[in-house]
Amino acid sequence: ILQGYWHFRKLTRAGNDLALACFERAIGLDPRSSEALSWLGFCYVSRWIYDFSEIDLRRGLDLAVSAIEHDPANPSGHIVHGFGHLWLGGLAVAAPSLERSILLNPGDPNVLSNLGLLAVYQGQLPEASRWLGQANKLNPIPMLWYAEFGAIQAFSEGRYAEAIPPLEAIPDGGWDMMYALS
């Protein structure tokens, strides 16, 4: 699982594929591992982000459901379920899962960053600032997606010049560059 985390956090297609293989091996060792199921789900949802593969997005959501069934108290399953539904089910479907994750672990920066993204998409920009600020404060070496979500917020607030550099820092974040082209 730790190897999978390391590869996933590179935010590249190649890293995602390596992470996927790591999480599949972890599930082979423990098919009920909610953490491995959750992160495998993240890998499949990421394929949606890289390739707009709805099949992979649905697979990621199925894995999230399985992770939640195995351990309803693990926020990771709820995060991937909510994150995936930002694109498949919409905000009304995504929100309950992401809100559940904060009840389970209010100090998890990944939970906070995803709530920040949800708040941006809901148009609740001051709340998004609060969530994203907390995520960055709690994680001294923040994940690339924290800055990415902050850039989406900056774009939503009309701060276009601030939005572009964090988006350009995402190695395989081509879909985010739609903000730069707008």
Helices and strands as residue ranges (DSSP letters): H 2-8, H 13-29, H 34-51, H 54-70, H 75-85, H 91-104, H 109-121, H 125-138, H 144-156, H 160-168, G 174-177, H 178-181
